Structures are given as structure tokens and as C-alpha cells.
Amino acid sequence: MACEECRIGFHKSGQSPIDIDDKSVVSTKFPQLILTGHWLNDGYACMVNNGETVKITLTGDRIPSTIKGGPLLDDVYEFENVHFHWGENNCRGSEHTINDTWFSMEAHAVHWNRKYMTFAECLNHKDGICVLAFLFLATDKNSFWSNFQLEGITDNLKYIHEPEIITEIPANCLYWIKSCLTAPSYYTYRGSLTTYPYNECVTWIISPKTIMISASQIDEFRKLKNDKNEKIKDNTRKVQNLRGRRVFLSC
């Protein structure tokens, strides 16, 4: 990854992911963060293996899923997709870390700012994209427990082992997001996409509430294959330097 970043000639100061150090976080009060529509049981949810990750989109007869408030203030951001990042083992699979602590997996709920005409245009603006990030922690491999709120996703991964395969999953497959946001606190900072072309257009909102997932559930993600017929063992980007940016904690 480092070689690719050198090749594309990026000399940027606001890259993601980062380590969040609680000793340097700035506590502040934001307006209420308001999510609408993400967990409704209307329309359809589609899940695809795009050769790099698992991506979920919401379609059909349902209201648009949006987010506003918090550090986004009056701008309204519309849902684009949820995708996942994981590693070769459950000790190191997240992209963001907290106090140098890794998590087993990380999910990104990507939204684009409606004041711009298209998702592509949003990539050119500092306030173009908002990503909600959720951190997962795997249980012991000997545990028979399963997170039922994630089963609509993990039980259907077996149908998309090959790249570019799409399957329909339960429309309310993102219900677990709702339980994560019951706590009013979250971290937020300005950063970038964690995949090419790494545009610095993202307002990150990171839930500190860890989501438990069984070891067998997270193993299903590692069975997916890329376009080289290789299993996707690690699709994370390394932690980037903060370079003077401030990380806020809502309170």
C-alpha cells in the first residue's frame, strides 16, 4: 500500500485511519446526531463481494436513509453503502485504533452530502462525505454464541464467495447500527477515504461502543475471494499520522 501511495504522488496531511488517543481528545458538545431510515424493514438490501470487501446497499420502496446534526450541523448526508474491513486474525482487523488498541473488524457506513449533486462531486469537497465507523470485537473461538443482529449479513456471505456476486439480504440488516448509537458519545475528526484515491473529504464519526461478533461469524468474511481467486485475508489500511488535527469527543 505504501508503494502505491508514493506512486500516486499524494502529499496530504489529513489521511485516515488514525489512532485515537484519549489523552489528547477534545471534549465538546454537539447538536443531537439524527439518523433516519437505516434500519427500516422496507424495500430491499443487496450485498455484493466487489473483490475487495463486502458492500451493502439499500434500494426499493423505502425512504432515503440520512444523517444530520452532530458535527454535520444542518447539512443532510444520504446513505451510499456499508462495507467492512478485516484482517488475517481477530486481534488486528480494524482500521482505526483507540489508545493503540486494535479491534477484530470495522464497518463503514458511507454517506454523501446532499448539497452537492452527485457522490462523485462530493469527493472533491472537504465536507463531501460522512462515514460512521463501527468497531467489532470477536468472541473466543470456542464460544457458541452468535450476534443475531448480524446474522442477516453473515449467514448470507456463503452466497458471494466469488467476486461480483450479488445476493439479496433482509431489508433491516443494518438494525445493529441503531443499538450502537444509543450512547450519546462518539469521536469525530476530519480525514480521508481509506481506499484509493484517498480523498480528504470525510467527516469521520466513530462509535466507541464495541460490537460483539462471534469468531465463526467473522471467519465467514475471510472466505470471500478477490479477482485473483485468492481469499481476502486483510483489506485494512495502516494507521496514518494525525499531523496536528484535533479529534473531538461528543459529550
Protein Blocks (a to p, Z undefined) as FASTA:
>chain_A
ZZmmmmnopacfbbcdddddfklpccddddddddehjlpcehjdddddehlaccdddedj
ddddddeejjnomaccddfbdcddddfbfklmcfbdcehiacfbdcddddddfkbmbfkl
mmmpfklpccdddddddddfkbcbdcfklmmmmmmmmmmmpghiacdddfklmmmmmmmm
mpmbdcddddddfbdehiafbccdddfbdcdddfklmmmmmmpccfkopacfbfcdcddd
fklpacdddZZ
